[in-house]
């Protein structure tokens, strides 16, 4: 074999080896690229799934917030209706004829009085109660209950205030409604809405 043949053979083997290395490099590059694509697709899928879950969670939060807001508006509307009923009840009592109104206040006075207290009438009720209220108290009071009918006016819009030595009790319709507000609100709510919520 001549030197030229050896060089040619070495050159051919080098070309074959280079071709094999290039083929192997291409195959490895394709495998690396395929792996990178698969990793990217998995990462994209995970990112999309996370974004979907986050969007669902945010949507549920918005729905819950909307439900709470709607419930709050319904409760506020119901509360306003209940308050309107209580206001109308107050106005109905104040609109009773003078004898009936005096009777309502007389019963409150008699339930509270121990004897010896002063009875102060509200300025707006003096004209309608001045003669009727003492007579109504006499009708409903137990024998011997002594009260003083004061000329001093009650610091209230309507009704009477009962004052003793150390105690002052507001016996107005407003005070009666305030004392039993929760109970009356429940009754009004039950009648209005068929339940006991206000």
GROMACS elastic network, one bead per residue, 0.5 to 0.9 nm:
[ bonds ]
;  ai    aj funct       b0    kb
    1     4     6  0.80301   500
    1     5     6  0.61152   500
    1     6     6  0.69501   500
    2     5     6  0.52177   500
    2     6     6  0.64375   500
    2     7     6  0.87275   500
    3     6     6  0.50502   500
    3     7     6  0.61281   500
    3     8     6  0.83754   500
    4     7     6  0.50975   500
    4     8     6  0.59240   500
    4     9     6  0.83705   500
    5     9     6  0.58556   500
    5    10     6  0.84074   500
    6    10     6  0.59696   500
    6    11     6  0.82988   500
    7    10     6  0.50426   500
    7    11     6  0.58599   500
    7    12     6  0.83801   500
    8    12     6  0.59842   500
    8    13     6  0.84974   500
    9    13     6  0.60881   500
    9    14     6  0.84445   500
   10    13     6  0.50460   500
   10    14     6  0.59872   500
   10    15     6  0.85365   500
   11    15     6  0.61453   500
   11    16     6  0.85587   500
   12    15     6  0.50502   500
   12    16     6  0.60731   500
   12    17     6  0.84157   500
   13    17     6  0.58915   500
   13    18     6  0.83456   500
   14    18     6  0.59168   500
   14    19     6  0.83916   500
   15    19     6  0.59572   500
   15    20     6  0.84556   500
   16    19     6  0.50041   500
   16    20     6  0.60863   500
   16    21     6  0.85569   500
   17    21     6  0.60962   500
   17    22     6  0.85095   500
   18    22     6  0.60165   500
   18    23     6  0.84566   500
   19    22     6  0.50453   500
   19    23     6  0.60514   500
   19    24     6  0.84907   500
   20    23     6  0.50183   500
   20    24     6  0.60009   500
   20    25     6  0.84302   500
   21    25     6  0.59204   500
   21    26     6  0.84295   500
   22    26     6  0.60552   500
   22    27     6  0.85504   500
   23    26     6  0.50531   500
   23    27     6  0.61525   500
   23    28     6  0.85886   500
   24    27     6  0.50480   500
   24    28     6  0.60940   500
   24    29     6  0.84304   500
   25    28     6  0.50581   500
   25    29     6  0.59130   500
   25    30     6  0.84547   500
   26    30     6  0.60455   500
   26    31     6  0.85323   500
   27    30     6  0.50663   500
   27    31     6  0.61451   500
   27    32     6  0.85274   500
   28    32     6  0.59606   500
   28    33     6  0.83536   500
   29    32     6  0.50075   500
   29    33     6  0.59203   500
   29    34     6  0.83948   500
   30    34     6  0.59194   500
   30    35     6  0.84183   500
   31    35     6  0.60110   500
   31    36     6  0.84444   500
   32    35     6  0.50375   500
   32    36     6  0.60278   500
   32    37     6  0.85066   500
   33    37     6  0.60526   500
   33    38     6  0.85359   500
   34    37     6  0.50200   500
   34    38     6  0.61195   500
   34    39     6  0.85288   500
   35    38     6  0.50289   500
   35    39     6  0.60306   500
   35    40     6  0.84250   500
   36    39     6  0.50001   500
   36    40     6  0.59755   500
   36    41     6  0.84694   500
   37    41     6  0.60300   500
   37    42     6  0.85357   500
   38    41     6  0.50203   500
   38    42     6  0.61024   500
   38    43     6  0.84646   500
   39    42     6  0.51017   500
   39    43     6  0.60036   500
   39    44     6  0.83955   500
   40    44     6  0.59023   500
   40    45     6  0.84088   500
   41    45     6  0.59890   500
   41    46     6  0.85125   500
   42    46     6  0.60761   500
   42    47     6  0.84625   500
   43    46     6  0.50477   500
   43    47     6  0.60149   500
   43    48     6  0.84472   500
   44    47     6  0.50156   500
   44    48     6  0.59812   500
   44    49     6  0.84497   500
   45    48     6  0.50520   500
   45    49     6  0.60075   500
   45    50     6  0.84834   500
   46    49     6  0.50397   500
   46    50     6  0.60154   500
   46    51     6  0.84312   500
   47    50     6  0.50904   500
   47    51     6  0.60258   500
   47    52     6  0.84804   500
   48    52     6  0.60029   500
   48    53     6  0.85944   500
   49    53     6  0.61484   500
   49    54     6  0.84918   500
   50    53     6  0.51357   500
   50    54     6  0.60497   500
   50    55     6  0.84774   500
   51    54     6  0.50099   500
   51    55     6  0.59901   500
   51    56     6  0.85111   500
   52    55     6  0.50660   500
   52    56     6  0.61190   500
   52    57     6  0.85602   500
   53    56     6  0.50410   500
   53    57     6  0.60637   500
   53    58     6  0.85111   500
   54    57     6  0.50525   500
   54    58     6  0.60710   500
   54    59     6  0.84445   500
   55    58     6  0.50666   500
   55    59     6  0.59679   500
   55    60     6  0.85209   500
   56    60     6  0.60879   500
   56    61     6  0.85157   500
   57    60     6  0.50841   500
   57    61     6  0.61483   500
   57    62     6  0.86137   500
   58    62     6  0.61396   500
   58    63     6  0.85343   500
   59    62     6  0.50393   500
   59    63     6  0.61054   500
   59    64     6  0.85500   500
   60    64     6  0.59985   500
   60    65     6  0.83902   500
   61    64     6  0.50727   500
   61    65     6  0.60113   500
   61    66     6  0.84547   500
   62    66     6  0.60029   500
   62    67     6  0.85084   500
   63    67     6  0.60908   500
   63    68     6  0.85729   500
   64    68     6  0.61145   500
   64    69     6  0.84802   500
   65    68     6  0.50652   500
   65    69     6  0.60349   500
   65    70     6  0.84936   500
   66    70     6  0.60425   500
   66    71     6  0.84606   500
   67    70     6  0.50647   500
   67    71     6  0.60136   500
   67    72     6  0.84796   500
   68    72     6  0.59897   500
   68    73     6  0.85288   500
   69    72     6  0.50490   500
   69    73     6  0.61980   500
   69    74     6  0.86255   500
   70    73     6  0.50897   500
   70    74     6  0.61758   500
   70    75     6  0.85809   500
   71    74     6  0.50307   500
   71    75     6  0.60582   500
   71    76     6  0.84654   500
   72    75     6  0.50545   500
   72    76     6  0.60145   500
   72    77     6  0.85137   500
   73    76     6  0.50258   500
   73    77     6  0.61041   500
   73    78     6  0.85332   500
   74    77     6  0.50704   500
   74    78     6  0.60813   500
   74    79     6  0.84492   500
   75    79     6  0.59132   500
   75    80     6  0.84606   500
   75   197     6  0.84544   500
   75   198     6  0.66980   500
   76    80     6  0.61040   500
   76    81     6  0.86137   500
   76   198     6  0.85115   500
   77    80     6  0.50653   500
   77    81     6  0.62648   500
   77    82     6  0.86768   500
   78    81     6  0.50303   500
   78    82     6  0.61524   500
   78    83     6  0.85370   500
   78   189     6  0.77157   500
   78   192     6  0.86605   500
   78   193     6  0.83681   500
   78   197     6  0.84133   500
   78   198     6  0.58131   500
   79    82     6  0.50684   500
   79    83     6  0.60886   500
   79    84     6  0.84814   500
   79   185     6  0.85451   500
   79   189     6  0.83935   500
   79   197     6  0.89699   500
   79   198     6  0.53428   500
   80    83     6  0.50546   500
   80    84     6  0.60775   500
   80    85     6  0.86646   500
   80   198     6  0.88944   500
   81    85     6  0.62534   500
   81    86     6  0.87188   500
   81   188     6  0.88166   500
   81   189     6  0.84432   500
   81   192     6  0.82971   500
   81   198     6  0.87196   500
   82    85     6  0.50664   500
   82    86     6  0.63389   500
   82    87     6  0.86460   500
   82   184     6  0.89114   500
   82   185     6  0.60628   500
   82   186     6  0.85169   500
   82   188     6  0.58826   500
   82   189     6  0.61174   500
   82   192     6  0.78628   500
   82   198     6  0.67519   500
   83    86     6  0.50470   500
   83    87     6  0.61232   500
   83    88     6  0.85300   500
   83   185     6  0.74883   500
   83   188     6  0.87685   500
   84    88     6  0.60682   500
   84    89     6  0.85154   500
   85    88     6  0.50084   500
   85    89     6  0.60904   500
   85    90     6  0.86041   500
   85   185     6  0.85600   500
   85   188     6  0.68280   500
   86    90     6  0.61997   500
   86    91     6  0.85864   500
   86   177     6  0.75911   500
   86   181     6  0.83977   500
   86   184     6  0.75342   500
   86   185     6  0.74074   500
   86   188     6  0.77260   500
   87    90     6  0.50428   500
   87    91     6  0.61601   500
   87    92     6  0.85272   500
   88    92     6  0.59803   500
   88    93     6  0.86352   500
   89    93     6  0.63243   500
   89    94     6  0.86508   500
   89   177     6  0.89534   500
   90    93     6  0.52776   500
   90    94     6  0.62459   500
   90    95     6  0.85702   500
   90   173     6  0.64684   500
   90   174     6  0.69257   500
   90   177     6  0.75939   500
   91    94     6  0.50158   500
   91    95     6  0.59915   500
   91    96     6  0.87457   500
   92    96     6  0.64263   500
   93    96     6  0.53116   500
   93    97     6  0.89107   500
   93   100     6  0.87215   500
   93   101     6  0.68007   500
   93   104     6  0.84265   500
   93   173     6  0.74616   500
   94    97     6  0.83577   500
   94    98     6  0.89857   500
   94   101     6  0.68150   500
   94   158     6  0.81376   500
   94   159     6  0.89372   500
   94   173     6  0.77031   500
   95    98     6  0.83407   500
   95   101     6  0.78916   500
   96    99     6  0.79409   500
   96   100     6  0.58947   500
   96   101     6  0.54580   500
   97   100     6  0.54763   500
   97   101     6  0.61331   500
   97   102     6  0.85968   500
   98   101     6  0.51402   500
   98   102     6  0.60447   500
   98   103     6  0.85700   500
   98   128     6  0.59471   500
   98   129     6  0.69758   500
   98   132     6  0.74627   500
   99   102     6  0.50822   500
   99   103     6  0.61674   500
   99   104     6  0.87946   500
   99   128     6  0.86812   500
   99   129     6  0.82386   500
   99   132     6  0.63578   500
   99   133     6  0.79824   500
   99   136     6  0.78494   500
  100   104     6  0.63574   500
  100   105     6  0.88254   500
  101   104     6  0.51650   500
  101   105     6  0.64348   500
  101   106     6  0.85568   500
  101   129     6  0.83325   500
  101   133     6  0.85779   500
  102   105     6  0.52275   500
  102   106     6  0.59253   500
  102   107     6  0.86466   500
  102   128     6  0.84271   500
  102   129     6  0.62727   500
  102   132     6  0.60752   500
  102   134     6  0.84594   500
  102   135     6  0.86556   500
  102   136     6  0.62300   500
  102   137     6  0.83091   500
  103   107     6  0.62133   500
  103   108     6  0.87133   500
  103   132     6  0.84409   500
  103   133     6  0.71217   500
  103   136     6  0.54700   500
  103   137     6  0.74560   500
  103   139     6  0.88911   500
  103   140     6  0.82374   500
  104   107     6  0.54401   500
  104   108     6  0.65793   500
  104   109     6  0.88639   500
  104   136     6  0.88471   500
  104   173     6  0.88164   500
  105   108     6  0.50875   500
  105   109     6  0.61538   500
  105   110     6  0.86505   500
  105   133     6  0.74695   500
  105   136     6  0.85136   500
  105   137     6  0.83530   500
  105   159     6  0.70182   500
  105   160     6  0.74786   500
  105   171     6  0.71323   500
  105   172     6  0.73709   500
  105   173     6  0.80718   500
  106   109     6  0.50136   500
  106   110     6  0.61115   500
  106   111     6  0.85878   500
  106   133     6  0.63416   500
  106   134     6  0.78196   500
  106   135     6  0.87624   500
  106   136     6  0.57168   500
  106   138     6  0.84345   500
  106   139     6  0.86874   500
  106   140     6  0.70936   500
  106   141     6  0.81582   500
  107   110     6  0.51637   500
  107   111     6  0.61364   500
  107   112     6  0.86768   500
  107   136     6  0.83115   500
  107   137     6  0.71332   500
  107   140     6  0.66529   500
  107   141     6  0.79483   500
  108   111     6  0.52273   500
  108   112     6  0.63495   500
  108   113     6  0.85604   500
  108   171     6  0.64059   500
  108   172     6  0.86551   500
  108   176     6  0.88399   500
  109   112     6  0.52989   500
  109   113     6  0.57612   500
  109   119     6  0.84846   500
  109   137     6  0.74798   500
  109   141     6  0.87784   500
  109   160     6  0.84311   500
  109   161     6  0.87471   500
  109   162     6  0.72848   500
  109   171     6  0.69575   500
  110   113     6  0.53649   500
  110   114     6  0.81374   500
  110   137     6  0.68943   500
  110   140     6  0.72217   500
  110   141     6  0.56775   500
  110   142     6  0.80639   500
  110   145     6  0.82664   500
  111   114     6  0.85984   500
  111   141     6  0.86635   500
  112   162     6  0.82954   500
  112   169     6  0.83169   500
  112   171     6  0.86758   500
  113   116     6  0.80214   500
  113   117     6  0.68507   500
  113   145     6  0.79969   500
  113   146     6  0.89408   500
  113   147     6  0.81208   500
  113   162     6  0.75037   500
  113   164     6  0.87849   500
  114   117     6  0.73857   500
  114   145     6  0.73093   500
  114   146     6  0.84497   500
  114   147     6  0.88859   500
  114   164     6  0.89302   500
  115   118     6  0.89222   500
  115   144     6  0.83072   500
  115   145     6  0.53077   500
  115   146     6  0.50301   500
  115   147     6  0.58101   500
  115   148     6  0.88966   500
  115   164     6  0.86443   500
  116   145     6  0.78466   500
  116   146     6  0.54894   500
  116   148     6  0.65174   500
  116   163     6  0.89677   500
  116   164     6  0.70807   500
  116   165     6  0.89630   500
  117   146     6  0.77876   500
  117   147     6  0.53481   500
  117   148     6  0.60997   500
  117   149     6  0.86796   500
  117   162     6  0.62602   500
  117   163     6  0.53093   500
  117   165     6  0.75743   500
  118   147     6  0.59213   500
  118   149     6  0.57790   500
  118   150     6  0.58049   500
  118   161     6  0.81651   500
  118   162     6  0.57546   500
  118   163     6  0.50924   500
  118   164     6  0.64180   500
  119   147     6  0.69632   500
  119   148     6  0.60494   500
  119   149     6  0.50239   500
  119   150     6  0.56689   500
  119   151     6  0.87551   500
  119   152     6  0.87542   500
  119   154     6  0.84272   500
  119   160     6  0.65752   500
  119   161     6  0.59169   500
  119   163     6  0.64918   500
  120   148     6  0.89142   500
  120   149     6  0.67773   500
  120   150     6  0.54881   500
  120   151     6  0.70659   500
  120   152     6  0.60323   500
  120   153     6  0.53565   500
  120   155     6  0.85553   500
  120   159     6  0.85770   500
  120   160     6  0.53937   500
  120   161     6  0.51348   500
  120   162     6  0.63784   500
  120   163     6  0.76790   500
  121   124     6  0.83038   500
  121   125     6  0.64858   500
  121   126     6  0.59350   500
  121   129     6  0.79412   500
  121   130     6  0.81421   500
  121   149     6  0.86129   500
  121   150     6  0.79581   500
  121   151     6  0.82321   500
  121   152     6  0.77270   500
  121   153     6  0.54200   500
  121   154     6  0.50434   500
  121   155     6  0.84733   500
  121   156     6  0.82415   500
  121   158     6  0.77119   500
  121   159     6  0.60645   500
  121   161     6  0.65733   500
  121   162     6  0.89403   500
  122   125     6  0.53631   500
  122   126     6  0.63268   500
  122   153     6  0.56300   500
  122   155     6  0.64538   500
  122   156     6  0.54381   500
  122   157     6  0.59386   500
  122   158     6  0.50728   500
  122   159     6  0.54881   500
  122   160     6  0.57676   500
  122   161     6  0.79058   500
  122   172     6  0.87757   500
  123   126     6  0.54780   500
  123   127     6  0.81207   500
  123   153     6  0.59999   500
  123   154     6  0.69027   500
  123   155     6  0.81138   500
  123   156     6  0.78007   500
  123   157     6  0.72151   500
  123   158     6  0.73501   500
  123   159     6  0.88147   500
  124   127     6  0.72684   500
  124   128     6  0.82809   500
  124   156     6  0.88358   500
  124   157     6  0.66165   500
  124   158     6  0.60814   500
  124   159     6  0.83842   500
  125   128     6  0.54120   500
  125   129     6  0.58038   500
  125   130     6  0.78992   500
  125   157     6  0.83902   500
  125   158     6  0.60031   500
  125   159     6  0.65276   500
  125   160     6  0.84746   500
  126   129     6  0.52098   500
  126   130     6  0.52119   500
  126   131     6  0.88394   500
  126   153     6  0.84213   500
  126   159     6  0.89913   500
  127   130     6  0.58743   500
  127   131     6  0.84692   500
  128   131     6  0.77554   500
  128   132     6  0.73421   500
  128   133     6  0.86806   500
  129   133     6  0.51104   500
  129   134     6  0.80849   500
  130   133     6  0.62377   500
  130   134     6  0.73874   500
  131   134     6  0.61356   500
  131   135     6  0.67280   500
  131   136     6  0.89924   500
  132   135     6  0.52895   500
  132   136     6  0.61077   500
  132   137     6  0.87026   500
  133   136     6  0.50002   500
  133   137     6  0.61224   500
  133   138     6  0.86102   500
  134   137     6  0.51323   500
  134   138     6  0.62734   500
  134   139     6  0.87565   500
  134   149     6  0.78799   500
  135   138     6  0.51475   500
  135   139     6  0.63675   500
  135   140     6  0.89642   500
  136   139     6  0.50665   500
  136   140     6  0.64133   500
  136   141     6  0.84255   500
  137   140     6  0.53223   500
  137   141     6  0.55734   500
  138   141     6  0.53713   500
  138   142     6  0.80541   500
  138   143     6  0.83497   500
  138   145     6  0.85038   500
  139   142     6  0.85163   500
  141   144     6  0.81630   500
  141   145     6  0.64967   500
  142   145     6  0.61426   500
  143   146     6  0.87857   500
  149   152     6  0.88094   500
  150   153     6  0.75947   500
  153   156     6  0.84685   500
  153   160     6  0.87122   500
  153   161     6  0.88808   500
  154   157     6  0.81999   500
  154   158     6  0.84496   500
  154   159     6  0.80739   500
  154   160     6  0.62641   500
  154   161     6  0.58965   500
  154   162     6  0.89131   500
  154   170     6  0.88592   500
  155   158     6  0.88569   500
  155   160     6  0.88276   500
  155   161     6  0.80788   500
  156   159     6  0.70502   500
  156   160     6  0.75183   500
  156   161     6  0.79361   500
  156   170     6  0.81265   500
  156   172     6  0.77454   500
  157   172     6  0.83794   500
  157   174     6  0.88079   500
  158   172     6  0.60378   500
  158   173     6  0.73719   500
  158   174     6  0.79213   500
  159   170     6  0.80542   500
  159   171     6  0.64026   500
  159   173     6  0.65135   500
  159   174     6  0.83517   500
  160   169     6  0.86261   500
  160   170     6  0.64430   500
  160   171     6  0.54234   500
  160   172     6  0.55561   500
  161   168     6  0.67142   500
  161   169     6  0.55228   500
  161   171     6  0.55106   500
  161   172     6  0.71996   500
  162   167     6  0.80534   500
  162   168     6  0.56735   500
  162   169     6  0.51021   500
  162   170     6  0.65046   500
  162   171     6  0.70145   500
  163   166     6  0.76938   500
  163   167     6  0.57206   500
  163   169     6  0.63417   500
  163   170     6  0.87439   500
  164   168     6  0.62059   500
  164   169     6  0.85772   500
  165   168     6  0.82928   500
  170   173     6  0.89215   500
  170   174     6  0.87489   500
  170   175     6  0.61168   500
  170   176     6  0.84456   500
  171   174     6  0.81038   500
  171   175     6  0.60404   500
  171   176     6  0.67055   500
  172   175     6  0.51279   500
  172   176     6  0.63259   500
  172   177     6  0.87228   500
  173   177     6  0.62071   500
  173   178     6  0.85170   500
  174   177     6  0.52051   500
  174   178     6  0.60988   500
  174   179     6  0.85948   500
  175   179     6  0.59797   500
  175   180     6  0.86130   500
  176   179     6  0.51623   500
  176   180     6  0.64102   500
  176   181     6  0.82028   500
  177   180     6  0.53137   500
  177   181     6  0.53641   500
  177   184     6  0.74831   500
  178   182     6  0.83048   500
  179   182     6  0.82689   500
  180   183     6  0.54150   500
  180   184     6  0.59726   500
  180   185     6  0.83936   500
  181   184     6  0.51596   500
  181   185     6  0.58528   500
  181   186     6  0.85312   500
  182   185     6  0.50283   500
  182   186     6  0.62073   500
  182   187     6  0.87087   500
  183   186     6  0.51935   500
  183   187     6  0.63715   500
  183   188     6  0.86988   500
  184   187     6  0.50557   500
  184   188     6  0.60893   500
  184   189     6  0.84789   500
  185   188     6  0.50406   500
  185   189     6  0.59719   500
  185   190     6  0.84846   500
  185   196     6  0.86478   500
  185   197     6  0.86664   500
  185   198     6  0.66831   500
  186   189     6  0.50256   500
  186   190     6  0.60523   500
  186   191     6  0.85796   500
  186   195     6  0.84012   500
  186   196     6  0.53417   500
  186   197     6  0.66084   500
  186   198     6  0.64817   500
  187   190     6  0.51341   500
  187   191     6  0.62772   500
  187   192     6  0.85786   500
  187   195     6  0.89197   500
  187   196     6  0.71246   500
  188   191     6  0.51632   500
  188   192     6  0.59992   500
  188   193     6  0.83435   500
  188   196     6  0.83327   500
  188   198     6  0.81446   500
  189   193     6  0.55738   500
  189   194     6  0.71594   500
  189   195     6  0.64747   500
  189   196     6  0.55407   500
  189   197     6  0.58423   500
  189   198     6  0.52723   500
  190   193     6  0.54307   500
  190   197     6  0.70717   500
  190   198     6  0.82764   500
  191   194     6  0.56202   500
  191   195     6  0.74214   500
  191   196     6  0.84415   500
  192   195     6  0.79949   500
  193   196     6  0.76465   500
  193   197     6  0.77734   500
  193   198     6  0.85366   500
  194   197     6  0.87660   500
  195   198     6  0.86464   500
